């Protein structure tokens, strides 16, 4: 029995590589190592951002999708990783990213203008060992020079499963034809002072609440729904 | 200790096997212009013993590798003296020229042991110079002026002023792996996945020898089609399995059709010594920085200028947004 199992393992490893099989404990340990911590309430939510897995931040403009994506980038870089940001709409703001804690020296921004270029860049990052996270920021619909939709990223979902990097998609619209783990962002309320908009409150997946300040003010992590219920009774 | 060992083997000897045997036992082995094997023994006395002992061991190793051949061995303070000594002794014996005894050994030898043209030797003979001692009695500057650079080089070798360089000549070892499949592989993804084991094997062999792959060759045998040959260069050279797989993947993606692949032969066709890499002290993923650079180079090639960029904040308080940051090409 043991010999047969050993032969089967040797056959699989001989054909598909030495790291293709692992014990359950090792898999559990690796799954913890693969997670990318954003340092916010998102870390307590599912789905998580982790190597070898895709995740989408879906929400309209001014709901904090990009800001939390910056925090995810900072989290990936905290472990020493490099991040590739695919920016077809050329809307990446270095100053906002810097304020969110992004190390710009370990960030490569690719301005891909077509669907094929977006796929090429993301695919190359996911297939190499050089990146910890690949972000595809599809951007707002009105800002897109050439329409690249979240459904166009379907080929990446198969690639990311065997990748040491995570894939984060930032989009305004939900996918229709692909199944991708999603965190939906929705604005709960605007914050106004003296007749001017000074910020807003957004919920993520209806489970975490964030307060965003306008004009580059810092993100305030209000907490998850469970934490809020505990505080307010 | 300043010692060189030279071994002169017969013409008919299997030189490749002799060279491999010498490389296996001595750290630096080269092949001189006249075909003699020259070994640099400087700094090896504590590890390997006295040069005479090393010479006897080398003769035995050559005999084992070359089916009973017995080279003549010479030991000298320069490769030239060692080579001449080896050529003067009977096969299977050792001639050691002690430090300070080089002139006494060389002076009585005829000029034809020096790397001189026969025409020049005849010219010197007309002047009454037939032995090395007589040649070395000439003023060095006059030799250079009258007989040219070749004579000056020979003069320097004989006088010990010029020392030939022993270049390490490690025999080429084929680093390759082959995979065969019962069911034909017809998709790129499956082929790349199946080649990972072969790449791991090559990477292990490279790591063992301290080498990095510079060029790789993949030959795919296909059902009902001619074999497909794919040559790739790895820049920067790498011994990592992931770099080999990545290069193969990019190469395969450029092929319009793959066909039904029944076997694959992967070979490293050019190598260079593996270089050390600077790894960030607090960055566990810093070891993969070269991978990231390779990907950005690839993207720069495919997407052109102004596509693969790195931002830099120059003035966070600038009044105009366009003056806040600058964008630079990651790869120029």
Interface residues (C-beta under 8 A of the other chain):
Chain A: X13 X14 X15 X16 X17 X18 X79 X80 X81 X82 X84 X92 X94 X95 X97 X98 X104 X105 X107 X108 X109 X110 X111 X112 X117 X120 X121 X124 X125 X127 X128 X129 X130 X131 X132 X158 X162
Chain B: X189 X193 X194 X196 X197 X200 X240 X242 X246 X249 X280 X282 X283 X284 X285 X286 X288 X289 X290 X291 X292 X293 X294 X295 X296 X298 X299 X302 X303 X306 X307 X308 X309 X310 X311 X312 X313 X316 X324 X325 X327 X330
